Amino acid sequence: MPLSDGLQQNLRNLLLEAFADGETVSGTWKAETARDDLPDWRVEVERVDSTDSGRPVTAASCSAPTEEDPR
């Protein structure tokens, strides 16, 4: 299910502000509510660095070539 534009923008702003402030952003976070009739939330945040083309850099695509696999 896609995020609404408003929620996506709020999350983006929160993550960017925390990152700019030097906070640890990546990880699994739990937001607990004080009331039993409201749900708790678990959110996983993963840092994804982008290449100049805008595509995410994966562990495989940023690994150094070896003599056996010179890529």
N, C-alpha and C positions, 0 to 999 in steps of 0.2 A: 504494500500500500504506500503510494507516494506521500511525502510530507506536503502539507499546505505551504503556500508561498510565505505566509506569515511565520509559521513555525520554523521553516527552513532558514529564513532571514534571521530570526531570533537566535537560533542555534549557531549559525555562522558568526554572528556578532559576538556571542558569548565566547566561542572558541578563539576567535581572533584577539579579543581583548585579553583573555587569560594568557594566551601565548605571548602577546606583546608585553605583558606584565611579568613574564618569566615563570609562569605557573606550569606545572606538569599537566599536560592536557590529555595525552594518550593514556588509555587504561580503561578499566571497567568501573563505572560509578553507579552508586545506588542512591536514589533520592527517596527517602522515606517520609511518609506523611504522618502527622500526629493523630489522625483519625482512622479508625478501623473501617469506616465506610468509604474511604478513598483508597485507590490503589497506590502501591509503591512502584517505583520505576527503576529499571536497571538499564544503563546506557553504556555501550561500548564505543570508545573513540579510538580510531586508528589513524595515525599520521600517514598521509600519502603525499610524497613529493612528486612534483610534476617535471617532466622534461620540457624543453623549449617548445615541443609540439603540443604540449598540454596533456599528453598521455601519462598516466601514473607510471612511476618507476617501481618495478617489482624486484624482489631479491634476485631473481634469475637474470633480469635484464641489466642489473647493475653489478653483477659479479665480475671479477677480474678474469681475463682469459688465462688458461694454463697451457703448458706445452702440449698436453694431450688434446686439448680442446681450444685452439687458438682463436676462435670466433672472429 
